[in-house]
Amino acid sequence: MWGRPTSAAGVAAFDTTTPMDGGNPARMVFVMHAECTFLPRELASLHALGMGLKDEWALAPYGIDDATDAFYERHLTPKDYLWLSADNLNALVWGLHDWAHFHNHGAFEERAMTELQCDVSALVWLTLNKEAIGIDDADIERVILEMKEISKGRFEGEGKPFTAPYFDRAEIDRLLGYASPA
């Protein structure tokens, strides 16, 4: 589940212009809707502004890796414990990226490749849900290009070659079954 703040008029306030920066996004947090004392936590209201949250707990932003390990070790499904709050496109994409981490436990032996898989998972979800989010194809194209540059930097940082077939809209559409392979 994903939540975003609403304006005084009741219309969802969501910034689609935020660039993908690859950092820890502001105003993104995983809010706990079930007991999660096994995870590092902070008050959700510190990160999820405009959501009307008061005493709810959230996964501490530094605890993504801890959560990935804890859910795996306890055989728990993240959606049974957390929901994502994000008020801008950058925060939503990185929240989806982190959500993919929760479901892909394992050693980061090839970090750039692991991160790439989470990037693609986020892009696929974003594409499937663009109408519900309130974004269009131009927003998705921009996100793909910016994420491609971030991924390229990760591979270069590991001294590995970078090929980007999954940072192509046609390939994402193929993964979704919208088009047949060439």
Kinemage of the C-alpha trace (Angstrom):
@kinemage 1
@onewidth
@group {chain A} dominant
@subgroup {mainchain}
@vectorlist {calphas} color= white
{ca met a 1} P 0.000 0.000 0.000
{ca trp a 2} L 1.146 3.517 -0.805
{ca gly a 3} L -0.022 6.759 0.741
{ca arg a 4} L 0.581 10.399 -0.062
{ca pro a 5} L -0.566 13.613 1.582
{ca thr a 6} L -3.579 15.566 0.410
{ca ser a 7} L -3.953 19.280 -0.057
{ca ala a 8} L -6.546 21.381 1.749
{ca ala a 9} L -8.876 20.802 -1.219
{ca gly a 10} L -8.583 17.030 -0.715
{ca val a 11} L -6.666 16.494 -3.947
{ca ala a 12} L -3.538 14.405 -3.640
{ca ala a 13} L -0.465 16.604 -3.374
{ca phe a 14} L 2.284 14.849 -5.295
{ca asp a 15} L 5.378 16.407 -6.869
{ca thr a 16} L 6.230 14.721 -10.174
{ca thr a 17} L 9.126 17.080 -10.972
{ca thr a 18} L 11.637 15.804 -8.426
{ca pro a 19} L 14.733 14.424 -10.150
{ca met a 20} L 16.021 10.934 -9.363
{ca asp a 21} L 19.063 11.580 -7.224
{ca gly a 22} L 20.040 8.157 -5.892
{ca gly a 23} L 20.249 9.426 -2.312
{ca asn a 24} L 18.127 8.769 0.732
{ca pro a 25} L 14.923 10.545 -0.320
{ca ala a 26} L 13.302 13.096 1.923
{ca arg a 27} L 9.634 12.593 2.758
{ca met a 28} L 9.664 8.837 2.124
{ca val a 29} L 9.097 6.378 4.927
{ca phe a 30} L 7.740 2.902 5.539
{ca val a 31} L 4.960 3.299 8.111
{ca met a 32} L 4.277 0.348 10.392
{ca his a 33} L 0.699 -0.901 10.507
{ca ala a 34} L 1.529 -3.973 12.595
{ca glu a 35} L 3.892 -4.606 15.504
{ca cys a 36} L 7.505 -4.377 14.297
{ca thr a 37} L 9.599 -4.098 17.454
{ca phe a 38} L 12.237 -6.212 15.715
{ca leu a 39} L 13.004 -3.280 13.358
{ca pro a 40} L 14.761 0.031 14.034
{ca arg a 41} L 12.057 2.670 14.176
{ca glu a 42} L 11.298 6.358 14.451
{ca leu a 43} L 8.086 8.337 14.606
{ca ala a 44} L 6.505 8.335 11.161
{ca ser a 45} L 5.453 11.971 11.526
{ca leu a 46} L 9.113 12.999 11.307
{ca his a 47} L 9.246 11.831 7.685
{ca ala a 48} L 5.665 11.542 6.395
{ca leu a 49} L 4.539 15.147 6.386
{ca gly a 50} L 0.914 15.980 5.688
{ca met a 51} L -0.318 12.448 6.308
{ca gly a 52} L -2.012 13.160 9.640
{ca leu a 53} L 0.272 10.693 11.401
{ca lys a 54} L 0.864 11.314 15.088
{ca asp a 55} L 2.053 8.358 17.160
{ca glu a 56} L 2.602 5.814 14.391
{ca trp a 57} L 6.002 4.217 14.048
{ca ala a 58} L 7.990 3.897 10.847
{ca leu a 59} L 11.053 1.988 9.780
{ca ala a 60} L 14.048 4.188 10.573
{ca pro a 61} L 15.488 5.388 7.238
{ca tyr a 62} L 18.842 3.780 8.049
{ca gly a 63} L 17.119 0.413 8.673
{ca ile a 64} L 16.368 -0.787 5.123
{ca asp a 65} L 19.060 -3.480 5.205
{ca asp a 66} L 18.023 -4.506 8.731
{ca ala a 67} L 14.421 -4.861 7.565
{ca thr a 68} L 15.449 -6.935 4.541
{ca asp a 69} L 17.329 -9.332 6.833
{ca ala a 70} L 14.638 -9.390 9.543
{ca phe a 71} L 11.765 -10.142 7.168
{ca tyr a 72} L 13.777 -12.928 5.547
{ca glu a 73} L 14.903 -14.492 8.842
{ca arg a 74} L 11.373 -14.446 10.264
{ca his a 75} L 9.673 -15.571 7.011
{ca leu a 76} L 7.470 -12.458 7.080
{ca thr a 77} L 5.788 -10.630 4.226
{ca pro a 78} L 6.631 -6.896 4.312
{ca lys a 79} L 3.154 -5.767 3.191
{ca asp a 80} L 1.726 -7.322 6.337
{ca tyr a 81} L 3.778 -4.869 8.420
{ca leu a 82} L 4.565 -1.750 6.381
{ca trp a 83} L 3.061 0.713 3.934
{ca leu a 84} L 4.959 3.287 1.926
{ca ser a 85} L 4.438 7.008 2.341
{ca ala a 86} L 5.934 9.286 -0.342
{ca asp a 87} L 4.923 12.735 -1.539
{ca asn a 88} L 7.133 13.069 -4.604
{ca leu a 89} L 8.220 10.952 -7.552
{ca asn a 90} L 11.839 10.601 -6.404
{ca ala a 91} L 10.702 9.368 -2.982
{ca leu a 92} L 8.178 6.974 -4.503
{ca val a 93} L 10.694 5.433 -6.910
{ca trp a 94} L 13.293 4.902 -4.177
{ca gly a 95} L 10.614 3.553 -1.846
{ca leu a 96} L 9.642 1.032 -4.524
{ca his a 97} L 13.326 0.245 -5.063
{ca asp a 98} L 13.700 -0.426 -1.325
{ca trp a 99} L 10.469 -2.453 -1.312
{ca ala a 100} L 12.114 -4.718 -3.896
{ca his a 101} L 15.082 -5.131 -1.536
{ca phe a 102} L 12.710 -6.474 1.133
{ca his a 103} L 11.801 -9.303 -1.241
{ca asn a 104} L 15.283 -10.112 -2.535
{ca his a 105} L 17.373 -11.264 0.365
{ca gly a 106} L 20.959 -12.250 -0.131
{ca ala a 107} L 24.519 -11.106 0.018
{ca phe a 108} L 25.435 -8.074 -2.044
{ca glu a 109} L 28.216 -9.857 -3.890
{ca glu a 110} L 27.506 -7.874 -7.033
{ca arg a 111} L 26.022 -4.716 -5.616
{ca ala a 112} L 25.501 -2.866 -8.913
{ca met a 113} L 23.634 -5.843 -10.367
{ca thr a 114} L 21.491 -6.248 -7.234
{ca glu a 115} L 20.643 -2.547 -7.287
{ca leu a 116} L 19.825 -2.790 -10.996
{ca gln a 117} L 17.283 -5.531 -10.281
{ca cys a 118} L 15.604 -3.348 -7.659
{ca asp a 119} L 15.628 -0.378 -10.061
{ca val a 120} L 13.857 -2.434 -12.724
{ca ser a 121} L 11.289 -3.706 -10.205
{ca ala a 122} L 10.502 -0.111 -9.262
{ca leu a 123} L 10.225 0.942 -12.912
{ca val a 124} L 7.869 -1.923 -13.715
{ca trp a 125} L 5.597 -1.101 -10.759
{ca leu a 126} L 5.666 2.582 -11.689
{ca thr a 127} L 4.680 1.786 -15.272
{ca leu a 128} L 1.857 -0.545 -14.224
{ca asn a 129} L 0.424 2.037 -11.852
{ca lys a 130} L 1.040 5.313 -13.684
{ca glu a 131} L -2.640 6.297 -13.836
{ca ala a 132} L -3.200 5.684 -10.122
{ca ile a 133} L -0.062 7.669 -9.313
{ca gly a 134} L -0.977 10.506 -11.632
{ca ile a 135} L 2.038 10.399 -13.917
{ca asp a 136} L 2.320 10.073 -17.670
{ca asp a 137} L 4.655 8.481 -20.200
{ca ala a 138} L 6.899 11.561 -20.208
{ca asp a 139} L 7.408 11.199 -16.436
{ca ile a 140} L 8.271 7.527 -16.848
{ca glu a 141} L 10.706 8.259 -19.680
{ca arg a 142} L 12.454 10.879 -17.530
{ca val a 143} L 12.702 8.495 -14.581
{ca ile a 144} L 14.118 5.750 -16.829
{ca leu a 145} L 16.825 8.065 -18.185
{ca glu a 146} L 17.801 9.375 -14.749
{ca met a 147} L 17.820 5.893 -13.190
{ca lys a 148} L 19.962 4.655 -16.084
{ca glu a 149} L 22.630 7.258 -15.238
{ca ile a 150} L 22.577 6.302 -11.559
{ca ser a 151} L 22.927 2.622 -12.435
{ca lys a 152} L 25.714 3.368 -14.890
{ca gly a 153} L 27.614 5.127 -12.096
{ca arg a 154} L 27.257 2.079 -9.839
{ca phe a 155} L 28.718 -0.233 -12.493
{ca glu a 156} L 31.546 2.186 -13.243
{ca gly a 157} L 32.256 2.373 -9.507
{ca glu a 158} L 32.737 -1.404 -9.495
{ca gly a 159} L 34.861 -1.270 -12.650
{ca lys a 160} L 32.329 -3.374 -14.558
{ca pro a 161} L 30.851 -2.858 -17.997
{ca phe a 162} L 27.396 -1.360 -18.108
{ca thr a 163} L 24.738 -2.501 -20.529
{ca ala a 164} L 21.273 -1.153 -20.066
{ca pro a 165} L 18.649 -3.221 -21.871
{ca tyr a 166} L 16.262 -2.820 -18.929
{ca phe a 167} L 16.486 0.974 -19.065
{ca asp a 168} L 14.600 0.997 -22.303
{ca arg a 169} L 10.855 1.645 -22.331
{ca ala a 170} L 10.304 -1.036 -24.981
{ca glu a 171} L 12.048 -3.606 -22.763
{ca ile a 172} L 9.981 -2.610 -19.723
{ca asp a 173} L 6.832 -2.888 -21.826
{ca arg a 174} L 8.010 -6.318 -23.030
{ca leu a 175} L 8.495 -7.418 -19.403
{ca leu a 176} L 4.951 -6.280 -18.723
{ca gly a 177} L 3.619 -8.183 -21.718
{ca tyr a 178} L 2.667 -5.039 -23.623
{ca ala a 179} L 4.794 -5.948 -26.623
{ca ser a 180} L 6.371 -9.048 -28.033
{ca pro a 181} L 10.167 -9.426 -28.203
{ca ala a 182} L 11.816 -8.215 -31.389
